[in-house]
Amino acid sequence: MLFKLFSYLKFIVTAKSKYGIHSPFVFDLITKGLNNNIHSKTYKKHLTFRKKVLANKNQIEVTDFGAGSKVFKDNYRAINRIAENAGINKKRARLLINFVHYFQPKNILEIGTSVGLGTAALHLGAPNSQITTLEGCPNTLDVAQKQFKAFNYNNINVKVGEFNASLKTINHPLDLVFFDGNHQKQPTIEYFEYCLKYIHNNTVFIFDDIHWSKEMEDAWEFIKKHPKVSVSIDTYQWGIVFFRTVQQKEHFIIRI
């Protein structure tokens, strides 16, 4: 708890608002992408998806290959509680919809499906994209798949199993990768390095919960300093990186 408090205070002291951004590329991303409110109808669709998940009080046994939960004490969990504590929250869902709509990626990879709230935001932001989502827990993934089917989200390819094994089946160019599973330093770096094989000039990676722990902050430090990363953005909840060869290497800490 103290770690996250000090981490957030440090962010608040160093972060800039959108008006302090001197990069046209990053300024447009924040103002026309993340903070764009024109997609309210799309966001309402996500709220409907979310409402159905939150109404599901059935319990499932969860298989966790990652850093574990800071909330749950055992592996039997109610689906609505998983959505509340492990799923993407409303604010980040809206931002993710805006972000994906702005870039319109054709091939999306999500690492960490959970009950599908993040996947739904990716789909709604770019409904014509092809989404591959990886999940370690078969019972959690079953919940997500039933939701996708109920809402006719037909562009989502799911893979169950440990992430290292599932990632080895990915062998095509990636436009966007959303890293939202296994909040540990070494696995996060390993997933990052594997996905680097399939980047191009316009690829973007989003890392969730970069200040979740000291390990995740260390992983984020490694990632943003990587020689292939040209632009990195710390929004506190997310770490966003680009590989644009035309961009001078810069790091931004921004309140959104």
LOFINU-874962 format. One record per residue: residue in one letter; x, y, z of N, C-alpha, C in turn. Coordinates in steps of 0.001 Angstrom, whole numbers, plus 524288, in hexadecimal, padded with zeros to 5 digits. Layout:
<rs>
aXYZXYZXYZ;...
</rs>
This chain:
<rs>
m803397FB47800008000080000800008035F804F080000;l80767805168036E80ADA809A1803A680DCC80A5B7FE86;f80F64805F57FC1A81230806527F72180ED5809197F30E;k809DF807887F29380676809DC7EEA28055F80F937EFDB;l80506810E07F4D78041E816537F651808B5819BD7F4AC;f80D778180A7F5F88121C81B1A7F48E812D181B4B7EEA3;s81190816FE7EC14811FD816CA7E66680E4181AB17E3E0;y8098481AFC7E5E4805A981E977E3B180725824457E4C8;l80913825567E98280AB882AA67EACF80F2682C717E739;k812C8828E57E61F8171182A257E28A814FC82B507DD17;f81112828487DB6780EAB829317D64E80C2482E967D61E;i8091F82FEE7DA2280660834ED7DA4D80A2E8397F7D9F6;v80E91839077DC978127C83D437DCB18150083DFC7D757;t815DF839B67D480818CF839FA7CF918155F83A3D7CAB1;a81063838CE7CB2980D0B8387A7C68780B8383DDA7C47F;k80AB283E167BF5E808E7842D97BCCC8035E842147BAC6;s800B18465E7BA0C7FBA38461D7B7657FC958461E7B187;k7F86C8457F7AE8A7F903845717A8D27FB4784A8C7A6BA;y7FAA184ED47A9B47FC7F853E77A7DF80263854847A872;g804D5850E07AB3480A7C8510C7ABC580D5384D747A807;i80A7A84B537A43180CBC847A57A07680E7D84A9C79B98;h8137284A1179A208158584CE9795A28162384973790CF;s814D58447679147814FE840F178CCA80FB2840F678A19;p80F588428D7852A80A4D8427E7826A807D583D107823E;f80B128390B7818A80910833B17814E806728323278672;v808F98333D78AD1806E1831C778FE9802448355379161;f8029D83A53790187FE4D83DEB791397F95183C2E78E6A;d7F9D483AC4789737F53C838EB786867F31F833D8788CA;l7F6AB8306478A767F4FB82B7978CD17F19F82C7F791A4;i7F35283013794FD7F0798312C799CB7EB5B83408798AF;t7EB8283805795667E6DF83B4D794977E2F5838F0790C7;k7E4DC8369B78C897E15B83471788997E04D82EA67895D;g7E3C782C2278C567E3328268C78D3F7E0ED8256D79297;l7E433825937969C7E28B823F279BDA7DE248274C79E11;n7DE7482C6579D747DA9C82FDB79FEC7D6298317379C4C;n7D53F82E68798497D10982F85794947CBE982D43796B2;n7C7E383076797227C2EA82EB5799667BEAD82DA279555;i7C02582D107906B7BC2A82C5C78C5A7BA19826C278C1A;h7BC8D8233778F157BB0B81DB678EA57B77381C0A79321;s7B3F381F83794C57B0A281E5E7994D7ACF2819CA7983D;k7AAF98194D793777A780814EE792327AA6880FC079287;t7AF4280FCA790B67B27580B0C791097B38F809B3796B0;y7B4B180D9E799D57B5C380CBD79F627B0F780A797A223;k7AC5680C3A7A0A77A78C80A247A2FF7A6EB804507A1D0;k7A8C0802AD79D3A7A89E7FD1C79BED7AC237FA0D79FA2;h7B0947FC6A7A0F47B4137F9CB7A4A37B1A57F9807AA10;l7AECF7FD927AB977AC2B7FD867B0A87A81B7F92C7B0EB;t7A5817F8277AC847A1BC7F3DA7AC507A4787EE9C7ACEA;f7A8DD7EE067AA3A7AC0C7E94A7AAB57ADD07E89F7B060;r7AFAB7ECD27B2AC7B18E7ECC07B80F7AD2F7EB577BBE1;k7A8997ED9A7BB077A4287ECAF7BE827A2B67E6EA7BEAC;k7A3077E4517BA2E7A1B07DEC87BA0D7A5AB7DB887BD14;v7AAAD7DCEB7BCA17AEAF7DA1C7BF9D7ADE27DAEF7C576;l7ACB87DFBC7C6FF7AC0E7E0F87CC837A7287DE757CEDA;a7A3857DCE67CB8779ED47DA487CD6C79FBC7D4767CE60;n7A4397D2847CCA77A5747CCEC7CD1F7A8327CBED7D256;k7A55F7C9897D5F97A7817C8917DB387A9467C2EC7DBF3;n7A9637BFF57D7B27AB407BA8B7D8127B0FD7BA767D9A5;q7B28A7B6647DC6D7B7FC7B5D07DE0F7BADD7B2127DA77;i7BFCA7B3497D97D7C3237AFD57D6677C8557AF287D939;e7CB157AB047D7F07D05B7AA4A7D9F67D4297ACAD7D618;v7D77E7B01A7D8087DB0A7B3087D4B27E0897B0C07D4FC;t7E2DB7AFEA7D0657E85A7AE637CFFF7EB807B3477CEF3;d7EF357B47A7D2667F23B7B9507D1F47F8067B8087D14B;f7FA287B9447CCA77FFB57B8567CB9A803067BD237CCAF;g800807C17C7CE1F8035F7C6637CEA1804C97C7BC7D430;a804827CCCE7D5668062D7CEBE7DA7F802167CDF87DEB8;g7FD947CBD07DD3F7F97C7CAFE7E1157F6367CFDC7E1DF;s7F27B7CF7A7E58A7EEE47D3C07E6887F0207D6567EBB7;k7EF6A7DB907EBEA7EFF97DE6D7F0D17EAC47DEBE7F3B4;v7E69C7DC977F15C7E1647DCE37F39B7DF7A7D7937F571;f7DFE87D3A97F2017DDBC7CE847F3277E19E7CB297F632;k7DF897C82F7F9F47E2CE7C4DE7FD437E2F37BF2F7FB76;d7DF477BD947F8237DF5E7B83F7F6187DDF17B8607F058;n7DDB87B3DD7EDE87DCE67B38E7E8427D72E7B2E97E6AB;y7D3927B2C37EA727CDFB7B28C7E9257CBC17B8137E982;r7C9F87BA077E5127C8767BF7E7E4CF7C3617C02B7E1C0;a7C0297C3DF7E37E7BB647C5327E09D7BCDE7C8537DBC4;i7BA2E7C7357D7827BB7C7C9B67D2867BAF47CFA67D2DA;n7B6D57D1847D5687B62D7D7307D5CE7BA8F7D9B67D901;r7BC927D6D77DCD97C0ED7D8E27DFF97C5FD7D9037DCD3;i7C6B27D52A7D96B7CB427D53C7D5F47CB0A7DA057D274;a7C6607DB0F7D0487C5B37DF947CCD97C6C67E4AC7CFB7;e7C4F47E50D7D48C7C59B7E9D87D79C7CB527EAD57D907;n7CE337E6AC7DA307D3777E7487DC5E7D7DC7E64B7D879;a7D6E77E3027D4907DB0F7E1AC7D0DC7D9F97E3A47CB58;g7D5107E4F67CA387D3C07E6CD7C5017D4F47EC937C44F;i7D5297EE497BF847D6257F3CC7BE5E7D1B47F71A7C08C;n7D3067FB8A7C3027CEE47FECA7C53E7CC648023B7C109;k7C86D805227C2887C564808277BEB77C8B880C487BBF4;k7CBE780F157BEFD7CF12813397BCA67D2E4811047B8B1;r7D59D80CDC7BA297D97680AA27B6927D6E0808137B1DF;a7D226805FF7B29D7CF50803C87AE2B7CE21808017AA24;r7CC5C80C7B7AC057CB3C810DE7A8737D038812987A5A4;l7D47A813217A8997D96B814BE7A63F7DB4D810C97A236;l7DAAE80BBF7A36C7DC78807B879FCE7D93E807BE79AD0;i7D4298087F79B4F7D0CD808EF796AD7D2A480D7E7934E;n7D37E81203795BC7D546816A3792DA7DA87815B87903D;f7DE148135B7932F7E36381264791487E35480ED878C7E;v7E08580A8C78CE07E05F806C4788937DD898090E783DE;h7D96E80C0A784D97D6AA80E857807D7DA398125C77DA0;y7DD8C815097808E7E11B818E577E457E5098165877A95;f7E722811DD77C217EB2C80F4A779067E90A80B3F7752F;q7E466809287762F7E2078052C772D87E5D7800C57716A;p7E7FA7FE18775387EB947F9BE774137E8AA7F529771A6;k7EB2F7F28176DFE7E8BD7EE0176B727E9957E90076E96;n7EE387E875770D67EF837E3C1773D77F0DF7E54777971;i7ED9B7E38277D127EE397E4D1782987EF6A7DFD6785A6;l7F31C7E0477893E7F4377DC0578CE17F3437DE0779266;e7F03E7DB05795677EF5C7DC4179AE97F1907D7CE79E2E;i7F4D57D92E7A1F17F7107D5487A5727F4657D5DB7AAB8;g7F0847D2777ABBD7ED7D7D2B57B08A7E7D47D4217AF82;t7E4A17D03D7AE3E7DF1B7D1217ACEB7DBCD7D2477B1B6;s7DCC17CF667B5F97D9697CF7B7BA9D7D3CB7CE467B8E8;v7CFF47D1677BA987CA867D0527B91E7C8E77D35F7B43F;g7CCA57D5D17B18C7CB987D7F87AC5E7CA447DDBA7AC1B;l7CAAF7E0A27B0677C9487E62B7B0367CD107E9537ACD5;g7D2187E8427AD557D5EA7EAF17AA107D5627E95B7A45D;t7D46F7E4607A3767D3BE7E26379E227CF1B7E50779B80;a7CAE37E5B179E777C63C7E84979C567C7737EDE879AC5;a7CA937F0A979DF27CC087F60679C997CF4D7F6297979C;l7D2EA7F277797177D6157F221792537D29F7F13978D8E;h7CEE37EDA778E157CB567EC72789BB7C8077F12978847;l7C5CA7F3C478C277C24B7F82278B137C5327FCBF788AE;g7CA1E7FD7078A2D7CD29801B3787EB7CEA7800BA78246;a7CF8C7FBCA780EC7D1187FA5777B927CE4F7F55077A11;p7C9417F5A0778ED7C6227F0EC777FB7C7CA7EDBE77336;n7CAD97F00476FBD7CC9D7ED2576B1A7D2007EAB676BD3;s7D4337EB447707A7D95A7E90A771807D8E37E33177290;q7DD637E08F772617DDBB7DB287740E7E0887DB1877950;i7DDE27D91E77D487DFF77D9297829B7E1617D39F7843D;t7E6257D2F97861A7E7BC7CE16788A27E8887CF5678E61;t7E5EA7CC6D791C97E65E7CD6A7975C7E8147C87879A2E;l7EBD17C91279DBD7EE267C4B17A08C7EC617C4BB7A63A;e7EAF07C0257A82E7E9557BFB47ADA87EB557BA997AFEA;g7ED577BADD7B4A87EF727B6307B7247EB5C7B2BF7B99F;c7E7047B5097BB527E30E7B2297BE3B7DE977B0777BAAE;p7DDB87AB587BA037D9867A9937B6857D4147AB177B866;n7D3307AB387BD877CDFF7AC8D7BF8B7CCB97B2517BEBA;t7D0A57B5A27BF7E7CFE47BB357BE857CEF27BC2D7B8B4;l7D1FD7B9997B5737D1637BA427AFD17CC157B8637ADF3;d7CA057B44A7B05E7C4D67B2567AEEF7C0B07B6857AFDF;v7C12F7B9617B4337BD937BDAB7B54E7BDEB7C1C97B0FF;a7C2BB7C3497AF9D7C3857C7457AB967C14F7C5807A650;q7C2537C0A47A4DD7C0757BEA779FD87BA847BEB779F7D;k7B7F17BD507A3B67B2347BD737A3BE7B03C7C3047A30C;q7B2FE7C6C37A5607B1977CC427A4B07B25A7CE0379F07;f7B6C87CC8F79CB67B7CE7CE08797467B38F7CBD9793A6;k7B2157C70D794A37AE107C485791687A8D07C73B79211;a7A76B7C88D796E87A26F7CB1C797FD7A2107D06D79558;f7A67E7D313794C57A6877D84B7926F7A8437D83D78CB4;n7A8E47D39278A817AA607D2F3784F37AF907D592783A6;y7B3697D5017871D7B8AF7D6D9786017BB917D25878352;n7BB8A7D27377E247BD617CDED77B297C3007CE6277943;n7C58F7D29A77A8E7CAEA7D36F778A57CF057D22B77CC1;i7CD897CF19780B77D1087CE1B785227D2BB7C8697852F;n7D7D77C79C784D17DA2A7C262785047DC9B7C1A778A64;v7DAD17BDB478D4B7DCB07BCEE792A87E08F7B86B792E4;k7E4637B901796667E83D7B4DF7974D7E8E77B43E79D34;v7E8807AF5879F117E8E67AE567A4A77EDF77AB7B7A5E3;g7F05A7ACCD7AA4B7F5397AA4D7ABE97F90C7AE557ADEB;e7FD997AC817AF9F801987B0297B1718034A7B3B27ACF4;f804277B8A27AE32805107BC8A7AA28809D87BB587A6CC;n80E077B9717A923812BB7B84E7A6158119E7B46D7A1BE;a80E707B0737A2F480D147AC8C79EFF8096F7AED479AE7;s805877B1C879C98801C27B40D798EC804527B80A79557;l808077BB107976E80AA77BF067944280DA07BC9D78FAF;k80F8A7B7DD79069812997B55478C4680F4B7B40D78780;t80A1D7B45178816806A67B36178398805B07B86C78085;i807887BCD478295806E47C1E177FEB80B867C2B077C46;n80A777C3317773C80EBD7C3C47737280D327C75376EF1;h80A527CB6A77038808A17CF1C76C31809757D4AE76E27;p809827D88A76AA580A537DDF776C51806387DFB577047;l807EE7E2B977416804767E49777830804027EA8A777E0;d7FF337EC6C777B37FE4D7F211777997FDC07F44977D18;l7FB667F139780937FAB47F2F4785F17FAEF7EE3E7898F;v7FDC07EEC778DDE7FDE47EAB7791E27FC5B7ED2E79713;f7F89A7EAC3799AF7F6D37EC8879ED57F89D7E8867A2D8;f7FC7E7E9FF7A5FB7FEC77E68C7A9E27FBCE7E73C7AF07;d7F8B77E3577B0777F5807E3CC7B5247F5437DE947B806;g7F9C37DC047B8917F9E17D70B7BB587FF3F7D6177BDA5;n7FF747D3457C1F5804547D1C27C4858079C7D6877C5F5;h806277D91A7CA29808B37DDFC7CBC380DC87DCE17CEAD;q811727DA807CBF2816A07D97A7CE1481AB67DB627CA2F;k81F437DCCF7CC328233D7DF497C8F3825197DBCE7C479;q827367D74A7C5B4829A97D4147C1AE825DB7D2317BD84;p821387D02B7BF0E81D807CEA57BAF881BE17D3397B780;t81B0C7D7CA7B9D08197C7DC587B6B281DAE7DDAC7B2A9;i8228C7DD8D7B450826DB7DE9B7B0B1827287DA6C7AC7C;e826577D5807ADEE8267A7D13F7AA1C822237D1D67A60E;y81D647D3447A7C5819187D4037A40E81A567D8987A067;f81C637DCC97A2A881DE77E16379F9E821E17DFED79B6D;e825ED7DD1379CF382A107DBBD79941828247D81079508;y8248F7D48E79657822707D1187924981F467D44978E57;c81BFF7D7C379045818A37DAD378CCC81BC17DE8F78959;l8207D7DFFD78B10823CD7E368787E3824FE7E10678287;k824C37DBDA78228825DC7D94477D2A821F27DACA778F8;y81D577DCA477A8F819157DD6C776DB8172F7E30D776A2;i81A7F7E6B277852819057EC307781181A357EE74772B4;h817E27F2FA771A48193D7F62376D14819457FBD376ED3;n819F97FF4E76B4C81AB9804D576CAF816208072276FB5;n811588053C76EBA80CB9807857713080A788043077597;t80D4D800377774080B797FCF177B8C80B7580003780A0;v807B17FECC78403807708012478936806887FCDA78D40;f809437FD2E79193808907F9A1795FC806417FCBB79A8E;i8027F7FA6B79D44800507FCB67A20B801357F8E17A682;f803B77FAB27AAA1804AE7F7787AF40801357F96C7B3AD;d7FDF87F5F47B5C27FA717F7777B9F67FD2F7F7087BF40;d7FBB97FA797C2D37FD8E7FA407C84A803817FA647C8C8;i805FE7FE2C7C64280BB87FE6E7C66F80DC9800027CBCF;h80A638021A7CF2280C038037F7D4758096E7FFE77D884;w807E37FB457D6D28053A7F7837DA41808CA7F59E7DE9C;s80DDA7F54A7DD7B811B47F36C7E143817137F5657DF9F;k81AF67F4B07E31F820547F6207E1C78222B7F2FB7DD12;e8209D7EE027DCC68220B7EAB07D851820097ECF27D339;m81B197EEAA7D33B818DE7F0C27CE6C81B6C7F5F37CCF5;e81CD67F9137D0CF81FA27FDEB7CF98824F97FCC27CD44;d827957F8B77CF4282CA77F72C7CD1482C0A7F54B7C76E;a827E17F2487C679826DB7F0707C125825E27F50E7BD86;w822EB7F8E97BF5C821C07FD8E7BC3C826B6800A77BB13;e82A3B801187BED682F29803CA7BDF2832428011E7B99B;f832647FBF17B9B9835297F8FC7B5AF832B47F9EF7B056;i82D8E7F9C87B02382ABF7FA3E7AB2A82B847FFA37A8C4;k82ACB803B37ABD182B13808F97A9868309C80A677A7D0;k83487807DC7AA1B839F4808E67A89683BCF805717A415;h83888801C87A26E83A237FE3079E3D83B638014679944;p83F7F7FFD9796888411A802E1791E983D0D8030D78D86;k839867FF4A78D56835907FF5B78934830FB802F578A7E;v8307C8048178F6882C42807FC7910882DC880D9C78FE3;s82A828105378CEE82BAC815CB78BAA828B78198C78F39;v823C28186D7903A8209281BCD7938781E0E81881797C9;s81E6C81A4879CA381BD7817977A0FD818AC81B8C7A419;i81415819CB7A5E28108481D397A8C780ED081A677ADBB;d80F7781CFA7B22380DBA81AFF7B734808DE81E0D7B8C1;t8045181B537B8F87FF7B81DDB7BAB67FE1481C2B7C046;y801A9819D27C2E480147817447C7F97FECF811E27C784;q7FA12811767C5A27F7AE80C4E7C5017FA14809617C071;w7FB2A80C137BC457FD3E809A87B78B802B980BA87B656;g805C48082A7B3E880A8B809A97B145809BF8089C7AB81;i80A7480C8C7A8408097680C187A29D80E9780CF779FBF;v80FE78097B79C19814C880A1F79931813DE809A779357;f816F680CAE79079816CA80CBD78AC181C3780B9B788A6;f81C5380A07783BC8213580866781408222A80B7477C33;r820348102277BFA8206E8135B777468260B8153177656;t828458138A7720182DBF814C3770E882E9581A9576FCA;v82A5E81D4E76E5282AE3822E476D2182ADA8263477216;q82990823E27768882924826CE77B6582E44826C577E6D;q82FAD82B2C780898340782B79784348326A828BE78940;k83610825FA78BC3834C682333790918333E8271D794CD;e82E7782683796D582C72829FB79AE58290B826E379EA4;h828DB828B17A38882578826557A774821F482A907A9B6;f81CF0829577AA498192982D057AC488165382AC57B109;i8155682E0E7B4D88122282C977B96180D6D830447B942;i808D482E0D7B84F80444831417B6FD7FF7E82FA27BA3D;r7FCB6833947BC457F7B4832AA7BEDD7F36C832897BAC9;i7F04382E7C7BAF27EBE982E357B72A7E6C182D6D7BA10;
</rs>
